[in-house]
């Protein structure tokens, strides 16, 4: 099963990032190494069927900006400028 070697915390974070409209699949791949197809499999395996269907409908409807191509060209980053820096999936101290 995809994602079976992840810790519960990592799995929760991937699901959280996938659920957020503002987080593109490319950011998940950059941070965890899972491309869109694997993220979909993770979501399918860890959400209730109805929740998964709602998520897929939202991602495919265009409401969500899960793909960088669909985002405004003015957005050139994965994270908010006020968000703490992340290095190796660990929040670095300032």
N, CA, C and O atoms as a GROMACS GRO file, in nm:
protein
  376
    1UNK      N    1   0.085  -0.119   0.000
    1UNK     CA    2   0.000   0.000   0.000
    1UNK      C    3   0.089   0.125   0.000
    1UNK      O    4   0.188   0.131   0.073
    2UNK      N    5   0.053   0.220  -0.081
    2UNK     CA    6   0.130   0.344  -0.088
    2UNK      C    7   0.114   0.421   0.041
    2UNK      O    8   0.003   0.434   0.094
    3UNK      N    9   0.224   0.471   0.091
    3UNK     CA   10   0.220   0.549   0.214
    3UNK      C   11   0.225   0.466   0.340
    3UNK      O   12   0.218   0.520   0.450
    4UNK      N   13   0.238   0.333   0.326
    4UNK     CA   14   0.238   0.247   0.444
    4UNK      C   15   0.364   0.264   0.528
    4UNK      O   16   0.364   0.231   0.647
    5UNK      N   17   0.473   0.316   0.469
    5UNK     CA   18   0.595   0.336   0.544
    5UNK      C   19   0.603   0.476   0.606
    5UNK      O   20   0.706   0.513   0.662
    6UNK      N   21   0.496   0.553   0.595
    6UNK     CA   22   0.491   0.686   0.653
    6UNK      C   23   0.447   0.680   0.798
    6UNK      O   24   0.372   0.590   0.838
    7UNK      N   25   0.494   0.775   0.877
    7UNK     CA   26   0.446   0.785   1.014
    7UNK      C   27   0.304   0.842   1.010
    7UNK      O   28   0.262   0.898   0.909
    8UNK      N   29   0.233   0.829   1.118
    8UNK     CA   30   0.097   0.882   1.125
    8UNK      C   31   0.098   1.034   1.105
    8UNK      O   32   0.008   1.089   1.042
    9UNK      N   33   0.198   1.099   1.159
    9UNK     CA   34   0.209   1.245   1.146
    9UNK      C   35   0.233   1.286   1.001
    9UNK      O   36   0.173   1.381   0.953
   10UNK      N   37   0.321   1.212   0.931
   10UNK     CA   38   0.347   1.242   0.790
   10UNK      C   39   0.221   1.219   0.706
   10UNK      O   40   0.188   1.301   0.620
   11UNK      N   41   0.154   1.110   0.732
   11UNK     CA   42   0.032   1.078   0.658
   11UNK      C   43  -0.075   1.186   0.682
   11UNK      O   44  -0.141   1.229   0.587
   12UNK      N   45  -0.091   1.228   0.806
   12UNK     CA   46  -0.187   1.334   0.839
   12UNK      C   47  -0.152   1.463   0.765
   12UNK      O   48  -0.240   1.533   0.717
   13UNK      N   49  -0.023   1.494   0.757
   13UNK     CA   50   0.020   1.617   0.690
   13UNK      C   51  -0.005   1.610   0.540
   13UNK      O   52  -0.047   1.709   0.480
   14UNK      N   53   0.020   1.495   0.479
   14UNK     CA   54  -0.006   1.480   0.336
   14UNK      C   55  -0.155   1.498   0.308
   14UNK      O   56  -0.193   1.567   0.213
   15UNK      N   57  -0.239   1.436   0.390
   15UNK     CA   58  -0.384   1.448   0.372
   15UNK      C   59  -0.428   1.593   0.393
   15UNK      O   60  -0.510   1.645   0.318
   16UNK      N   61  -0.372   1.658   0.493
   16UNK     CA   62  -0.405   1.798   0.520
   16UNK      C   63  -0.365   1.886   0.401
   16UNK      O   64  -0.443   1.971   0.358
   17UNK      N   65  -0.245   1.866   0.349
   17UNK     CA   66  -0.198   1.945   0.235
   17UNK      C   67  -0.283   1.918   0.111
   17UNK      O   68  -0.314   2.011   0.035
   18UNK      N   69  -0.321   1.792   0.090
   18UNK     CA   70  -0.404   1.758  -0.026
   18UNK      C   71  -0.543   1.819  -0.013
   18UNK      O   72  -0.604   1.855  -0.114
   19UNK      N   73  -0.593   1.830   0.108
   19UNK     CA   74  -0.728   1.883   0.130
   19UNK      C   75  -0.732   2.034   0.111
   19UNK      O   76  -0.834   2.089   0.070
   20UNK      N   77  -0.620   2.102   0.140
   20UNK     CA   78  -0.615   2.248   0.127
   20UNK      C   79  -0.620   2.288  -0.020
   20UNK      O   80  -0.547   2.232  -0.103
   21UNK      N   81  -0.704   2.383  -0.052
   21UNK     CA   82  -0.715   2.430  -0.190
   21UNK      C   83  -0.589   2.501  -0.237
   21UNK      O   84  -0.553   2.492  -0.354
   22UNK      N   85  -0.521   2.570  -0.148
   22UNK     CA   86  -0.408   2.652  -0.188
   22UNK      C   87  -0.278   2.574  -0.208
   22UNK      O   88  -0.183   2.627  -0.264
   23UNK      N   89  -0.273   2.450  -0.162
   23UNK     CA   90  -0.150   2.371  -0.170
   23UNK      C   91  -0.150   2.287  -0.298
   23UNK      O   92  -0.233   2.198  -0.312
   24UNK      N   93  -0.058   2.315  -0.390
   24UNK     CA   94  -0.054   2.237  -0.515
   24UNK      C   95   0.007   2.099  -0.493
   24UNK      O   96   0.082   2.077  -0.398
   25UNK      N   97  -0.027   2.007  -0.582
   25UNK     CA   98   0.030   1.872  -0.575
   25UNK      C   99   0.183   1.877  -0.583
   25UNK      O  100   0.251   1.793  -0.524
   26UNK      N  101   0.235   1.974  -0.655
   26UNK     CA  102   0.380   1.986  -0.669
   26UNK      C  103   0.448   2.013  -0.535
   26UNK      O  104   0.562   1.970  -0.514
   27UNK      N  105   0.380   2.084  -0.445
   27UNK     CA  106   0.437   2.110  -0.312
   27UNK      C  107   0.443   1.980  -0.231
   27UNK      O  108   0.539   1.959  -0.156
   28UNK      N  109   0.342   1.895  -0.246
   28UNK     CA  110   0.341   1.766  -0.176
   28UNK      C  111   0.453   1.678  -0.230
   28UNK      O  112   0.523   1.611  -0.155
   29UNK      N  113   0.469   1.679  -0.363
   29UNK     CA  114   0.576   1.600  -0.423
   29UNK      C  115   0.713   1.652  -0.380
   29UNK      O  116   0.803   1.573  -0.352
   30UNK      N  117   0.729   1.784  -0.375
   30UNK     CA  118   0.856   1.844  -0.333
   30UNK      C  119   0.890   1.805  -0.190
   30UNK      O  120   1.004   1.772  -0.159
   31UNK      N  121   0.791   1.807  -0.101
   31UNK     CA  122   0.816   1.782   0.041
   31UNK      C  123   0.822   1.633   0.075
   31UNK      O  124   0.902   1.593   0.159
   32UNK      N  125   0.737   1.551   0.011
   32UNK     CA  126   0.728   1.410   0.050
   32UNK      C  127   0.769   1.312  -0.059
   32UNK      O  128   0.789   1.194  -0.031
   33UNK      N  129   0.780   1.360  -0.184
   33UNK     CA  130   0.822   1.272  -0.292
   33UNK      C  131   0.711   1.192  -0.356
   33UNK      O  132   0.737   1.098  -0.431
   34UNK      N  133   0.584   1.229  -0.328
   34UNK     CA  134   0.471   1.157  -0.386
   34UNK      C  135   0.409   1.240  -0.498
   34UNK      O  136   0.360   1.351  -0.472
   35UNK      N  137   0.408   1.190  -0.622
   35UNK     CA  138   0.342   1.262  -0.731
   35UNK      C  139   0.191   1.257  -0.714
   35UNK      O  140   0.140   1.186  -0.627
   36UNK      N  141   0.120   1.332  -0.796
   36UNK     CA  142  -0.026   1.343  -0.784
   36UNK      C  143  -0.097   1.208  -0.780
   36UNK      O  144  -0.185   1.188  -0.697
   37UNK      N  145  -0.060   1.115  -0.867
   37UNK     CA  146  -0.127   0.984  -0.871
   37UNK      C  147  -0.115   0.911  -0.738
   37UNK      O  148  -0.211   0.846  -0.695
   38UNK      N  149   0.000   0.920  -0.674
   38UNK     CA  150   0.019   0.852  -0.545
   38UNK      C  151  -0.056   0.923  -0.434
   38UNK      O  152  -0.106   0.859  -0.341
   39UNK      N  153  -0.065   1.057  -0.442
   39UNK     CA  154  -0.142   1.132  -0.342
   39UNK      C  155  -0.290   1.092  -0.352
   39UNK      O  156  -0.357   1.077  -0.250
   40UNK      N  157  -0.339   1.074  -0.474
   40UNK     CA  158  -0.478   1.031  -0.494
   40UNK      C  159  -0.498   0.894  -0.431
   40UNK      O  160  -0.600   0.870  -0.366
   41UNK      N  161  -0.403   0.803  -0.449
   41UNK     CA  162  -0.414   0.670  -0.389
   41UNK      C  163  -0.412   0.678  -0.237
   41UNK      O  164  -0.486   0.605  -0.170
   42UNK      N  165  -0.329   0.765  -0.183
   42UNK     CA  166  -0.323   0.784  -0.037
   42UNK      C  167  -0.458   0.836   0.014
   42UNK      O  168  -0.511   0.788   0.114
   43UNK      N  169  -0.512   0.933  -0.057
   43UNK     CA  170  -0.642   0.990  -0.017
   43UNK      C  171  -0.751   0.884  -0.026
   43UNK      O  172  -0.834   0.872   0.064
   44UNK      N  173  -0.751   0.807  -0.133
   44UNK     CA  174  -0.854   0.703  -0.152
   44UNK      C  175  -0.847   0.599  -0.040
   44UNK      O  176  -0.950   0.552   0.008
   45UNK      N  177  -0.725   0.564   0.002
   45UNK     CA  178  -0.708   0.462   0.103
   45UNK      C  179  -0.729   0.508   0.246
   45UNK      O  180  -0.744   0.425   0.336
   46UNK      N  181  -0.732   0.641   0.267
   46UNK     CA  182  -0.740   0.690   0.404
   46UNK      C  183  -0.863   0.775   0.434
   46UNK      O  184  -0.884   0.815   0.549
   47UNK      N  185  -0.944   0.803   0.334
   47UNK     CA  186  -1.067   0.879   0.356
   47UNK      C  187  -1.188   0.787   0.339
   47UNK      O  188  -1.180   0.684   0.272
   48UNK      N  189  -1.298   0.826   0.400
   48UNK     CA  190  -1.423   0.756   0.371
   48UNK      C  191  -1.454   0.777   0.224
   48UNK      O  192  -1.413   0.877   0.165
   49UNK      N  193  -1.526   0.684   0.165
   49UNK     CA  194  -1.556   0.692   0.021
   49UNK      C  195  -1.625   0.824  -0.014
   49UNK      O  196  -1.592   0.887  -0.115
   50UNK      N  197  -1.721   0.865   0.068
   50UNK     CA  198  -1.793   0.990   0.038
   50UNK      C  199  -1.701   1.111   0.048
   50UNK      O  200  -1.712   1.204  -0.032
   51UNK      N  201  -1.611   1.112   0.145
   51UNK     CA  202  -1.516   1.222   0.159
   51UNK      C  203  -1.420   1.227   0.042
   51UNK      O  204  -1.388   1.334  -0.010
   52UNK      N  205  -1.375   1.109  -0.001
   52UNK     CA  206  -1.284   1.103  -0.116
   52UNK      C  207  -1.353   1.156  -0.241
   52UNK      O  208  -1.293   1.232  -0.317
   53UNK      N  209  -1.479   1.118  -0.263
   53UNK     CA  210  -1.552   1.164  -0.381
   53UNK      C  211  -1.570   1.316  -0.378
   53UNK      O  212  -1.556   1.382  -0.482
   54UNK      N  213  -1.601   1.372  -0.262
   54UNK     CA  214  -1.614   1.517  -0.249
   54UNK      C  215  -1.482   1.587  -0.279
   54UNK      O  216  -1.479   1.690  -0.346
   55UNK      N  217  -1.373   1.531  -0.228
   55UNK     CA  218  -1.240   1.589  -0.251
   55UNK      C  219  -1.205   1.586  -0.400
   55UNK      O  220  -1.160   1.686  -0.455
   56UNK      N  221  -1.224   1.471  -0.465
   56UNK     CA  222  -1.192   1.458  -0.608
   56UNK      C  223  -1.278   1.554  -0.692
   56UNK      O  224  -1.229   1.615  -0.787
   57UNK      N  225  -1.406   1.566  -0.655
   57UNK     CA  226  -1.494   1.656  -0.728
   57UNK      C  227  -1.444   1.800  -0.716
   57UNK      O  228  -1.443   1.874  -0.814
   58UNK      N  229  -1.402   1.838  -0.595
   58UNK     CA  230  -1.352   1.973  -0.572
   58UNK      C  231  -1.222   1.998  -0.648
   58UNK      O  232  -1.205   2.104  -0.708
   59UNK      N  233  -1.131   1.903  -0.644
   59UNK     CA  234  -1.002   1.918  -0.712
   59UNK      C  235  -1.022   1.930  -0.863
   59UNK      O  236  -0.955   2.009  -0.929
   60UNK      N  237  -1.114   1.851  -0.918
   60UNK     CA  238  -1.135   1.850  -1.062
   60UNK      C  239  -1.228   1.962  -1.112
   60UNK      O  240  -1.236   1.985  -1.232
   61UNK      N  241  -1.296   2.031  -1.021
   61UNK     CA  242  -1.393   2.132  -1.062
   61UNK      C  243  -1.329   2.265  -1.099
   61UNK      O  244  -1.392   2.348  -1.166
   62UNK      N  245  -1.205   2.287  -1.057
   62UNK     CA  246  -1.140   2.414  -1.083
   62UNK      C  247  -1.151   2.511  -0.967
   62UNK      O  248  -1.086   2.615  -0.968
   63UNK      N  249  -1.232   2.478  -0.867
   63UNK     CA  250  -1.244   2.561  -0.747
   63UNK      C  251  -1.110   2.560  -0.675
   63UNK      O  252  -1.060   2.663  -0.629
   64UNK      N  253  -1.054   2.441  -0.666
   64UNK     CA  254  -0.924   2.422  -0.602
   64UNK      C  255  -0.814   2.454  -0.701
   64UNK      O  256  -0.830   2.430  -0.821
   65UNK      N  257  -0.705   2.506  -0.654
   65UNK     CA  258  -0.591   2.537  -0.741
   65UNK      C  259  -0.478   2.437  -0.711
   65UNK      O  260  -0.366   2.475  -0.680
   66UNK      N  261  -0.512   2.307  -0.722
   66UNK     CA  262  -0.418   2.201  -0.686
   66UNK      C  263  -0.307   2.183  -0.790
   66UNK      O  264  -0.209   2.115  -0.762
   67UNK      N  265  -0.320   2.242  -0.906
   67UNK     CA  266  -0.218   2.229  -1.009
   67UNK      C  267  -0.156   2.366  -1.034
   67UNK      O  268  -0.227   2.466  -1.047
   68UNK      N  269  -0.025   2.371  -1.042
   68UNK     CA  270   0.043   2.499  -1.061
   68UNK      C  271  -0.004   2.570  -1.187
   68UNK      O  272  -0.008   2.692  -1.190
   69UNK      N  273  -0.039   2.495  -1.291
   69UNK     CA  274  -0.084   2.555  -1.417
   69UNK      C  275  -0.212   2.635  -1.399
   69UNK      O  276  -0.238   2.730  -1.473
   70UNK      N  277  -0.291   2.597  -1.300
   70UNK     CA  278  -0.420   2.663  -1.277
   70UNK      C  279  -0.407   2.784  -1.184
   70UNK      O  280  -0.502   2.861  -1.168
   71UNK      N  281  -0.291   2.801  -1.123
   71UNK     CA  282  -0.272   2.911  -1.028
   71UNK      C  283  -0.234   3.038  -1.101
   71UNK      O  284  -0.186   3.035  -1.215
   72UNK      N  285  -0.256   3.149  -1.036
   72UNK     CA  286  -0.217   3.278  -1.090
   72UNK      C  287  -0.066   3.281  -1.108
   72UNK      O  288   0.008   3.226  -1.026
   73UNK      N  289  -0.020   3.344  -1.212
   73UNK     CA  290   0.125   3.353  -1.236
   73UNK      C  291   0.192   3.443  -1.133
   73UNK      O  292   0.315   3.443  -1.122
   74UNK      N  293   0.114   3.519  -1.059
   74UNK     CA  294   0.168   3.605  -0.954
   74UNK      C  295   0.215   3.525  -0.833
   74UNK      O  296   0.295   3.574  -0.754
   75UNK      N  297   0.165   3.403  -0.818
   75UNK     CA  298   0.204   3.317  -0.705
   75UNK      C  299   0.322   3.232  -0.750
   75UNK      O  300   0.308   3.145  -0.836
   76UNK      N  301   0.437   3.256  -0.691
   76UNK     CA  302   0.557   3.184  -0.733
   76UNK      C  303   0.618   3.102  -0.620
   76UNK      O  304   0.735   3.066  -0.627
   77UNK      N  305   0.540   3.073  -0.518
   77UNK     CA  306   0.593   3.000  -0.403
   77UNK      C  307   0.491   2.895  -0.359
   77UNK      O  308   0.374   2.900  -0.396
   78UNK      N  309   0.538   2.800  -0.278
   78UNK     CA  310   0.450   2.696  -0.223
   78UNK      C  311   0.389   2.738  -0.092
   78UNK      O  312   0.286   2.684  -0.051
   79UNK      N  313   0.451   2.835  -0.024
   79UNK     CA  314   0.405   2.869   0.109
   79UNK      C  315   0.389   3.018   0.125
   79UNK      O  316   0.441   3.097   0.046
   80UNK      N  317   0.316   3.055   0.225
   80UNK     CA  318   0.295   3.195   0.258
   80UNK      C  319   0.428   3.258   0.300
   80UNK      O  320   0.510   3.191   0.364
   81UNK      N  321   0.449   3.382   0.265
   81UNK     CA  322   0.573   3.450   0.302
   81UNK      C  323   0.588   3.463   0.453
   81UNK      O  324   0.699   3.480   0.504
   82UNK      N  325   0.477   3.454   0.527
   82UNK     CA  326   0.481   3.465   0.673
   82UNK      C  327   0.495   3.329   0.742
   82UNK      O  328   0.509   3.323   0.864
   83UNK      N  329   0.491   3.222   0.664
   83UNK     CA  330   0.501   3.086   0.719
   83UNK      C  331   0.646   3.058   0.756
   83UNK      O  332   0.738   3.104   0.689
   84UNK      N  333   0.666   2.980   0.863
   84UNK     CA  334   0.801   2.943   0.904
   84UNK      C  335   0.868   2.861   0.796
   84UNK      O  336   0.803   2.786   0.723
   85UNK      N  337   0.998   2.875   0.786
   85UNK     CA  338   1.074   2.800   0.686
   85UNK      C  339   1.068   2.651   0.719
   85UNK      O  340   1.074   2.612   0.836
   86UNK      N  341   1.056   2.568   0.616
   86UNK     CA  342   1.050   2.423   0.633
   86UNK      C  343   1.171   2.364   0.562
   86UNK      O  344   1.197   2.393   0.446
   87UNK      N  345   1.243   2.281   0.634
   87UNK     CA  346   1.360   2.216   0.576
   87UNK      C  347   1.355   2.068   0.609
   87UNK      O  348   1.353   2.031   0.727
   88UNK      N  349   1.353   1.982   0.507
   88UNK     CA  350   1.348   1.838   0.531
   88UNK      C  351   1.225   1.795   0.606
   88UNK      O  352   1.230   1.701   0.686
   89UNK      N  353   1.113   1.864   0.582
   89UNK     CA  354   0.985   1.834   0.648
   89UNK      C  355   0.989   1.861   0.798
   89UNK      O  356   0.904   1.810   0.872
   90UNK      N  357   1.084   1.939   0.844
   90UNK     CA  358   1.089   1.978   0.985
   90UNK      C  359   1.090   2.130   0.991
   90UNK      O  360   1.160   2.196   0.914
   91UNK      N  361   1.014   2.182   1.082
   91UNK     CA  362   1.010   2.327   1.096
   91UNK      C  363   1.141   2.373   1.158
   91UNK      O  364   1.177   2.333   1.268
   92UNK      N  365   1.209   2.458   1.086
   92UNK     CA  366   1.337   2.504   1.136
   92UNK      C  367   1.318   2.620   1.233
   92UNK      O  368   1.225   2.700   1.219
   93UNK      N  369   1.406   2.628   1.329
   93UNK     CA  370   1.398   2.735   1.430
   93UNK      C  371   1.462   2.861   1.375
   93UNK      O  372   1.559   2.854   1.299
   94UNK      N  373   1.411   2.972   1.413
   94UNK     CA  374   1.466   3.101   1.368
   94UNK      C  375   1.558   3.157   1.470
   94UNK      O  376   1.614   3.265   1.450
   0.00000   0.00000   0.00000
